[in-house]
Amino acid sequence: MTTVPGTAHNSMTPQSLHEQTNSSQGKESSTRADLDTFLNDILIELHQAEHVTTHGKWCWQASELAHHTFIYMHKFTGQLIMNGTESHVVRKSACLCTPGTSIELIGDDHEIELYIIHFDLFRATEKTEAKRIYERELGSPVTGWIQGPFYGIQRIAAQLTQLTNDGSQTGLKAQLLLTELLHMLWPQEEQTDVVAGQDEPEQWLRSTLQYMRENYMHEIKLEKLAELAGMHPSYYSQLFKSRMQKNPIEYITHLRMNRAKELLLTSDLRIRDVAREVGYRDEFYFSRRFRNHAGYAPTSYAKQVHRNIVSLSYPYTDHLMTLGITPCAAQIQGHLPHMPRSLALPFHAYEPWEQGRQAFLDVDPELILTKDNAAAKAMEHIGDVAPIITIPWNQTDVFGHLHKIASIVDRIQAATDWMDRHERKTERARKKIKELAGDITVAVGTLTPKGPRMYSHRNFGHVFYRTLQLAAPQRIQTEVAGKSPGVGFNWLSFTPGEWEGLEADVLVLAINSMHEKATLLKEMASNPLWNSHPAVKNGRVHLIDWNSWVVYAPYSINIQLDEALSMLTNKPSLL
């Protein structure tokens, strides 16, 4: 029996915002244990959450708040008047008020986006085996201005608003989200040895996920994870599941099984050795767990046909389509025969990962393909979703990539057929070049914010040097001498005007903005530094689209070949 009477229990007196300015900073001696003590035997109930978006003059007020109220101003410029004290507010501000507070928000003539969350706290005042009696708690251990973390705050506020809209504000999820919010608002303990990023949003989650990724091959106890997170095990498990859509034990199991699948697909290890690699001493127990997880025994997994594939690297998206497989989601660049669901993924290892987990959970992939420069971030964000197969980028050329991917997705014959067609097309193109252009040398470079580069037999230079077998400048030839085709050397930086060893009959440059093509050609013709190059001097410069030519993969290479053939046989002079 649970009773919530109407009488109020007020252990803390509401204070004005002026008195509580930077109150979270004023609690430097407090610890999370204080918050846990306060929340012990507390029920949290969401009353209402609203998301306000508008533009121009706006006002919201309450002469006396009936509930605990949290306000997160994501985009707001104006005044906040609390208990008669006025404060100027700028964007990304937040405050927490107790019941009985007088408050008024006045927005200036700007874009406004904010969240207003009303909730109640009830404390158990009598506990027996037969019943518990709760009284309303009007005080709060955290009040006044909140210092962040605003990213996490906005995420929770948006979810609480959605629960209100769905009429689900009285459920367990709302209680968990509000508890997480209060933990987030509570100031961190002051430490002299705080590492960088410790006060970032959801550090508890990142630290425990990292621990699981680094130790999944060993026994991991829930108590250890909860200790790392600074939470009670049951609360940690509930909160983890609300964020990751699975509990910690399920997450670890998925990490282990996905790693096992990777090894079964890419190695010759025995089942016993695979089991030990992923944390199972008993190979028979591992086999049972694997069958329950995957639907078939580990001995037959590599023989299965995997078609629901995610590609995290745009060249491998091209490879899959060349093999007749359209990924269920992929990074996209250049020309493709079909357009899969696009993923917003980093193009370089140093760029941030911004694509949310839900996009991967929605497509439920059987396999994830990636280059090695994205493998670590993929494991960090979606290592539990599906096995991540890493195809090393620099160890082989485009044809090696094709055969490796074909072997993984069981499309060897499709790869062989493409190679045969491509070779026939290549032979026709070489013959035409020989007839119409003769023996010419070609320099292939790029003009991007990273600076001028001259390419060899890989990437931008592949079609000219390997496909059409045209001669490269002497410096490029020297660099690639003795190296495997397409491997070992890719590009070198150059400075306009310093052309020794980079002379060629034709100069091909990839640029980012093709609409500036005519202007750039005129500038090059009149610039002494550029005009000293033989190709520029003789008007044999061609500008190509960087976005189309950056894709070093089969389908795109065929399109690039057509463009190169037209360029070198039909348009001898562009300057």
Secondary structure as GFF3:
##gff-version 3
##sequence-region A 1 575
A	DSSP	beta_strand	2	3	.	.	.	ID=ss1
A	DSSP	beta_strand	8	9	.	.	.	ID=ss2
A	DSSP	three_ten_helix	25	27	.	.	.	ID=ss3
A	DSSP	alpha_helix	32	39	.	.	.	ID=ss4
A	DSSP	beta_strand	42	55	.	.	.	ID=ss5
A	DSSP	beta_strand	58	62	.	.	.	ID=ss6
A	DSSP	beta_strand	68	75	.	.	.	ID=ss7
A	DSSP	beta_strand	78	82	.	.	.	ID=ss8
A	DSSP	beta_strand	85	89	.	.	.	ID=ss9
A	DSSP	beta_strand	93	97	.	.	.	ID=ss10
A	DSSP	beta_strand	103	107	.	.	.	ID=ss11
A	DSSP	beta_strand	111	127	.	.	.	ID=ss12
A	DSSP	beta_strand	132	137	.	.	.	ID=ss13
A	DSSP	beta_strand	144	145	.	.	.	ID=ss14
A	DSSP	alpha_helix	150	165	.	.	.	ID=ss15
A	DSSP	alpha_helix	172	185	.	.	.	ID=ss16
A	DSSP	alpha_helix	203	215	.	.	.	ID=ss17
A	DSSP	alpha_helix	222	229	.	.	.	ID=ss18
A	DSSP	alpha_helix	233	244	.	.	.	ID=ss19
A	DSSP	alpha_helix	248	266	.	.	.	ID=ss20
A	DSSP	alpha_helix	271	277	.	.	.	ID=ss21
A	DSSP	alpha_helix	283	294	.	.	.	ID=ss22
A	DSSP	alpha_helix	298	301	.	.	.	ID=ss23
A	DSSP	beta_strand	309	311	.	.	.	ID=ss24
A	DSSP	alpha_helix	314	322	.	.	.	ID=ss25
A	DSSP	beta_strand	329	330	.	.	.	ID=ss26
A	DSSP	alpha_helix	357	363	.	.	.	ID=ss27
A	DSSP	beta_strand	367	371	.	.	.	ID=ss28
A	DSSP	alpha_helix	372	382	.	.	.	ID=ss29
A	DSSP	beta_strand	388	391	.	.	.	ID=ss30
A	DSSP	alpha_helix	398	408	.	.	.	ID=ss31
A	DSSP	alpha_helix	412	436	.	.	.	ID=ss32
A	DSSP	beta_strand	442	447	.	.	.	ID=ss33
A	DSSP	beta_strand	453	455	.	.	.	ID=ss34
A	DSSP	three_ten_helix	459	461	.	.	.	ID=ss35
A	DSSP	alpha_helix	462	462	.	.	.	ID=ss36
A	DSSP	pi_helix	463	467	.	.	.	ID=ss37
A	DSSP	alpha_helix	474	480	.	.	.	ID=ss38
A	DSSP	beta_strand	491	493	.	.	.	ID=ss39
A	DSSP	beta_strand	506	511	.	.	.	ID=ss40
A	DSSP	three_ten_helix	514	516	.	.	.	ID=ss41
A	DSSP	alpha_helix	517	526	.	.	.	ID=ss42
A	DSSP	alpha_helix	528	531	.	.	.	ID=ss43
A	DSSP	alpha_helix	534	537	.	.	.	ID=ss44
A	DSSP	beta_strand	541	545	.	.	.	ID=ss45
A	DSSP	alpha_helix	546	549	.	.	.	ID=ss46
A	DSSP	alpha_helix	554	570	.	.	.	ID=ss47
###
